[in-house]
Amino acid sequence: MKKFQPLTHWTTDFAAQGVFDDINRLVAFDEWSNWPTCEELATLFPYDITNLNNKAIEFVPQKVSENFSAVAYEEVIYTTGKIPTREQSWHDVFGALTWSLFPQTKALINKLHFDDIQKNGKEQRSKLRNALTLFDECGVVLVTTNKEVLTKLESHQWTETFVDNRELWHCAKADGVGVFQFGHANYEMLTKPYIGLTGKWLALEMSAELLSLPLNVQYRMVDERLAKYIKSGALDDNQKLFPLPLLGVPNWYSENEHPDFYLNEDYFQPKRK
């Protein structure tokens, strides 16, 4: 499996891949001819966003001399509403994008980090903070009431999931499966896709019929339900997240149109007994 090498220049060539379809419909990447400024990133917001400390969310340039720890980063965002943003950083561009698509969930994750730090201190990372970080970086939200598909996916029955039930993915029917990319690290790595790229999925029990609604409404509804689900304790341990080979998601990667693509067991690994 190839090691990921991040892009170091501004380009929108990657946006032709299916995984970026939603972004292409919601955000005019092609209108930016160069790395966006903090002010330009703020235009992504669907409305004025505040965190759960009632501070307005604002992207601010991160100085070269500033090197925030994970603890300090979450504390700054919660106490001030300001998000330190590095120049020419795909990771931070997609982080800003996630704030615009899932503002309620991002604000909740930030508060849960902050509250956990206050309770357990800065030295020891809890299971909760580990799970929140993993989902924040690599999470994928599945929207479906189809428990059979989820069972097959959890059991690593990749062919049965992605080939035999291919027509259910992105299908606006009661038994369909909606897919919403969340993790900003995933987005960064998907700019240069490689075999081995894997996310972590979490399922919301919602009808995929919502896919027939306007795209911005879909994200608003998923964001609201996702925040409530996480607040209920659904994401307090990494064990509640399951691997999802991102290049295997139908329509997200052109090579997976061929069933043989899923026979690579180095990537589509069988479930360990």
Sequence and secondary structure as in RCSB ss.txt:
>XXXX:A:sequence
MKKFQPLTHWTTDFAAQGVFDDINRLVAFDEWSNWPTCEELATLFPYDITNLNNKAIEFVPQKVSENFSAVAYEE
VIYTTGKIPTREQSWHDVFGALTWSLFPQTKALINKLHFDDIQKNGKEQRSKLRNALTLFDECGVVLVTTNKEVL
TKLESHQWTETFVDNRELWHCAKADGVGVFQFGHANYEMLTKPYIGLTGKWLALEMSAELLSLPLNVQYRMVDER
LAKYIKSGALDDNQKLFPLPLLGVPNWYSENEHPDFYLNEDYFQPKRK
>XXXX:A:secstr
        S   GGGGSGGGHHHHHHS GGG SS   HHHHHTT SS  B TTS B EEEE  TT    HHHHHH
HHHHH EEEE TT HHHHHHHHHHHH HHHHHHHHHHHHHHHHHH SSS  HHHHHHHHHHHHEEEEE S HHHH
HHHHTT HHIIIIITGGGBT  STT BEEEE  HHHHHHHTS  TT EEEEEEE   GGGGGS HHHHHHHHHHH
HHHHIIIIITSSGGG EEEEGGGSTTTSGGGGSGGGGG TTTS     
